[in-house]
Amino acid sequence: MYETDRDTVVIQGWKIDHADQAYRDARNVAENEELVEVPRELLERFAPKKQTPASYDLQTQEEWDALFTDFKHSARRLETQTHYDVSYEREHFDRFLAGGESDWEWMKPWTDLMRGHADQGKTVARVRVVPEQLTDYLRWELDLTRCNIQEGKEDIRYLDRATADRVGLPSRDFWLFDSHTVVVLHFNEVGRRVRTEVITDPAVVIEHARWLDVAFQHATAYEKFVKEHPPR
């Protein structure tokens, strides 16, 4: 594969016989055009890349918020932490541990935003990888997920860690926006996010998209999972 000085790419591959099904399936091949065949790996790993940083870290809350307001068609996530230490959640989490009812009102800004995306035909979806024995935080999160689904129209599914390991999923926690931007979340030992890494390298993006496809294929829908794992 070669880049030219006229903003095009030249691909060297195997000639396709005109009697081959691949040639017959092609549409609108002009007289001055020809088809060649190349390994998929060539496109995934060795395509010329735009001159953008391999990765960079978000620095501000505004940059973080923009990820969830500006995406065009999809935001998908793989969640792998057993606890997330988020300052604005602590009060509500403590109330749950004390036996109180979960309060949905504080989630309204998020669910309103996600519902707005859903109403425009966009997708917000997550797979949560969880241990066999749910932590207190995961039980509380499971209780709140009804709000994410009912009010925010999110697609949230659950996958046990043993299956995730068996099908080769990583332990990393990340979002994939519009199938071209990966945002990897780095946490410390108590579950506090300490770094937000943005990656646009096409090969890395494809790898994370494949992990998400595998995760969604094996995950269990919330409605079934919550029946099998009551939060209280």
Order of alpha helices (4+ residues) and beta strands (2+ residues): beta-beta-beta-alpha-beta-alpha-beta-alpha-beta-alpha-alpha-beta-alpha-beta-alpha-beta-beta-beta-alpha-beta-alpha
